[in-house]
Amino acid sequence: MPAKIIDGKKIAEKIKDSIVQEIAKLPSRPNLAIILVGERPDSCLYVSLKEKESKKVGIDVHCYKFDNDASEKKLLECIEFLNKDAKIDGILVQLPLPKGFDTDKIIAAVDARKDVDGFHPMNLEKIKSGGNYVMPPLAGLVLEICREIEFDLHNEKIVIVGKSDVLLNGMSKILKQHGGEVATVKSDDSDLQKKCQQADVLITAVGKKHYLTSDFVKENAIVIDIGIIKEGKDTYGDVDFESVRKVAGYITPVPGGVGPMTIALAFRNVLELRRKAHP
């Protein structure tokens, strides 16, 4: 029996409906600043979708675009300007940044009180300590999916595959706090296939088209594909959808899976940051 498809658009619509209702109670619309460096197709796609969807929920988006060869100094100056701008409630730096940029330095430059992605070092420290942190959208979507399919993470084996330490460590801590037995694996691990096969919940965020096939997946596992690869007009994920859905119990498609949820959860963070700044 093929895997049940997790409808990310449906879950995202529920989240956005709630945001619309909450924003209607505010005296003015929240403001989100997005910084985009270069013309990477998947990043441009995500930013354009965020600009489009923000209008539906009542958030004003201000996009700051830089060329691939822009200086890191110019980018830091823009962030400093946005940090001081009282009108801006949230700042989102679209990742990954082009080669030559120090991603950790750029993320740390964002005012922690305006950090929409939840990647700021201060936020990661709060995650480790179990404090009141901003929920990173990529971790939040895993919890939303489990809630939607009524899956309890307690004592379940979760394997997260990725390249970014920020993503792996932050998500790992959060899912452990929700009862999961979490293992993180780098995409170039020599035992990658064996480790993936042990997962009750397999999460992949590598950005490599269809590298994860059915022989990586445990029968009836939940497979959450966070990877996004843009080729011309087509969009692909890390997961070879057609082969994996024959083995998995649940699976997110690309497109239409985690993408809409990531955007909706970023908007929810903008709303929460606005509330904290103006209680």
KERO-212918 format. One record per residue (C-alpha): residue in three letters; x, y, z. Coordinates in steps of 0.5 Angstrom, whole numbers, padded with zeros to 4 digits, always signed. Last residue first. Layout:
! residues N
ALAXYZ ...
***
This chain:
! residues 279
PRO+0006+0087+0049 HIS+0010+0091+0043 ALA+0016+0088+0042 LYS+0014+0081+0044 ARG+0008+0082+0040 ARG+0011+0083+0034 LEU+0016+0078+0035 GLU+0010+0073+0036 LEU+0007+0076+0029 VAL+0014+0075+0025 ASN+0014+0068+0028 ARG+0008+0066+0025 PHE+0010+0069+0019 ALA+0016+0064+0019 LEU+0011+0058+0021 ALA+0007+0060+0014 ILE+0013+0060+0010 THR+0016+0054+0012 MET+0009+0050+0012 PRO+0008+0052+0004 GLY+0015+0049+0003 VAL+0014+0043+0007 GLY+0010+0039+0002 GLY+0007+0042-0004 PRO+0013+0041-0009 VAL+0016+0037-0007 PRO+0012+0031-0003 THR+0012+0030+0004 ILE+0011+0022+0006 TYR+0007+0018+0010 GLY+0008+0010+0011 ALA+0014+0009+0007 VAL+0016+0004+0003 LYS+0012+0005-0004 ARG+0012+0012-0003 VAL+0020+0012-0003 SER+0020+0010-0010 GLU+0016+0015-0013 PHE+0018+0020-0009 ASP+0026+0020-0010 VAL+0027+0024-0004 ASP+0032+0030-0004 GLY+0027+0035-0007 TYR+0025+0037-0014 THR+0022+0043-0017 ASP+0021+0044-0024 LYS+0021+0051-0029 GLY+0029+0051-0030 GLU+0032+0046-0025 LYS+0030+0048-0018 ILE+0032+0044-0012 ILE+0029+0044-0005 GLY+0031+0039+0001 ILE+0026+0039+0007 ASP+0023+0032+0005 ILE+0020+0029+0011 VAL+0019+0021+0011 ILE+0015+0018+0016 ALA+0017+0011+0016 ASN+0012+0005+0014 GLU+0018+0000+0012 LYS+0025+0003+0014 VAL+0028+0008+0008 PHE+0035+0008+0005 ASP+0033+0003+0000 SER+0027+0007-0002 THR+0031+0012-0005 LEU+0035+0019-0002 TYR+0039+0022-0007 HIS+0033+0025-0011 LYS+0036+0032-0012 LYS+0041+0034-0007 GLY+0039+0040-0003 VAL+0041+0036+0004 ALA+0035+0037+0008 THR+0033+0030+0010 ILE+0028+0028+0016 LEU+0027+0021+0017 VAL+0022+0019+0022 ASP+0022+0012+0025 ALA+0029+0012+0023 GLN+0033+0005+0023 GLN+0034+0005+0015 CYS+0037+0012+0015 LYS+0043+0010+0019 LYS+0045+0004+0015 GLN+0044+0009+0009 LEU+0049+0014+0012 ASP+0054+0009+0014 SER+0060+0013+0010 ASP+0057+0020+0013 ASP+0057+0025+0007 SER+0050+0027+0008 LYS+0052+0029+0016 VAL+0048+0025+0020 THR+0044+0027+0027 ALA+0041+0022+0031 VAL+0034+0023+0035 GLU+0031+0019+0040 GLY+0024+0023+0041 GLY+0021+0026+0047 HIS+0019+0033+0045 GLN+0025+0036+0048 LYS+0029+0031+0044 LEU+0025+0034+0038 ILE+0028+0041+0040 LYS+0035+0039+0041 SER+0035+0036+0034 MET+0032+0041+0031 GLY+0038+0046+0033 ASN+0043+0042+0032 LEU+0042+0039+0025 LEU+0040+0046+0023 VAL+0046+0050+0026 ASP+0050+0044+0024 SER+0048+0045+0017 LYS+0050+0039+0012 GLY+0043+0035+0013 VAL+0040+0028+0015 ILE+0036+0028+0021 VAL+0034+0021+0024 ILE+0028+0020+0029 LYS+0028+0014+0033 GLU+0021+0014+0037 ASN+0021+0014+0044 HIS+0016+0020+0045 LEU+0015+0023+0038 ASP+0007+0021+0038 PHE+0004+0021+0031 GLU-0003+0024+0030 ILE-0002+0025+0023 GLU-0003+0033+0024 ARG+0000+0033+0030 CYS+0006+0030+0027 ILE+0006+0034+0021 GLU+0006+0041+0026 LEU+0012+0038+0030 VAL+0016+0037+0024 LEU+0014+0044+0021 GLY+0016+0047+0028 ALA+0023+0044+0027 LEU+0024+0048+0020 PRO+0020+0054+0022 PRO+0025+0055+0028 MET+0021+0056+0034 VAL+0023+0063+0038 TYR+0026+0061+0045 ASN+0023+0061+0052 GLY+0028+0057+0055 GLY+0029+0049+0055 SER+0037+0051+0056 LYS+0039+0048+0049 ILE+0033+0052+0046 LYS+0035+0058+0049 GLU+0042+0058+0047 LEU+0040+0057+0040 ASN+0036+0063+0041 MET+0042+0067+0043 PRO+0046+0064+0037 HIS+0041+0067+0032 PHE+0038+0061+0028 GLY+0031+0062+0030 ASP+0029+0064+0023 VAL+0025+0070+0025 ASP+0031+0073+0029 LYS+0028+0080+0030 ARG+0029+0080+0038 ALA+0036+0077+0037 ASP+0038+0083+0033 VAL+0041+0080+0026 ALA+0049+0080+0026 ALA+0049+0073+0029 ILE+0046+0071+0023 ILE+0051+0074+0018 LYS+0057+0072+0023 ASP+0055+0065+0022 THR+0054+0065+0015 ASP+0061+0068+0013 PHE+0060+0070+0006 GLY+0065+0068+0001 LYS+0061+0063-0002 PRO+0053+0065-0004 LEU+0049+0065+0002 PRO+0044+0059+0004 LEU+0040+0062+0006 GLN+0035+0067+0006 VAL+0036+0072+0011 LEU+0030+0074+0015 ILE+0029+0080+0019 GLY+0023+0081+0024 ASP+0019+0087+0027 ILE+0021+0092+0022 LYS+0018+0099+0024 ALA+0023+0101+0029 ASP+0029+0101+0024 LYS+0035+0100+0029 ASN+0036+0092+0027 LEU+0034+0094+0020 PHE+0040+0099+0019 GLU+0045+0094+0022 ILE+0042+0089+0018 CYS+0044+0093+0012 GLU+0051+0095+0014 LEU+0052+0088+0015 LEU+0050+0086+0008 LYS+0055+0092+0005 LYS+0061+0089+0009 GLU+0060+0082+0007 SER+0061+0085+0000 ALA+0056+0084-0006 ASP+0059+0079-0011 ASN+0053+0075-0012 ASP+0048+0081-0012 PHE+0044+0084-0007 LYS+0037+0084-0006 TYR+0033+0088+0000 CYS+0026+0085+0000 HIS+0021+0089+0005 VAL+0015+0085+0007 ASP+0008+0087+0010 ILE+0004+0082+0013 GLY-0003+0082+0013 VAL-0004+0074+0012 LYS-0006+0074+0004 LYS+0000+0079+0003 SER+0005+0075+0006 GLU+0003+0070+0001 LYS+0006+0073-0005 GLU+0012+0076-0002 LYS+0014+0069+0002 LEU+0013+0066-0005 SER+0018+0070-0008 VAL+0023+0069-0003 TYR+0022+0062-0003 LEU+0023+0062-0011 CYS+0029+0066-0011 SER+0032+0062-0006 ASP+0031+0056-0010 PRO+0034+0059-0016 ARG+0040+0062-0013 GLU+0040+0069-0016 GLY+0045+0073-0011 VAL+0044+0075-0004 LEU+0037+0076-0001 ILE+0035+0080+0005 ILE+0028+0079+0008 ALA+0025+0085+0012 LEU+0018+0083+0015 ASN+0013+0088+0018 PRO+0007+0087+0022 ARG+0001+0091+0020 SER-0002+0096+0025 PRO-0007+0096+0031 LEU-0007+0089+0032 LYS-0013+0085+0033 ALA-0014+0083+0025 ILE-0007+0080+0026 GLU-0009+0075+0030 GLN-0015+0073+0026 VAL-0010+0073+0020 ILE-0005+0069+0023 SER-0010+0063+0025 ASP-0012+0063+0018 LYS-0005+0062+0016 ILE-0003+0056+0020 LYS-0009+0053+0018 GLU-0007+0054+0011 ALA+0000+0052+0012 ILE-0003+0045+0014 LYS-0007+0044+0008 LYS-0001+0046+0003 GLY+0003+0041+0007 ASP-0001+0036+0005 ILE+0002+0029+0008 ILE+0002+0024+0002 LYS+0000+0017+0005 ALA+0005+0012+0003 PRO+0003+0007-0002 MET+0000+0000+0000 
***
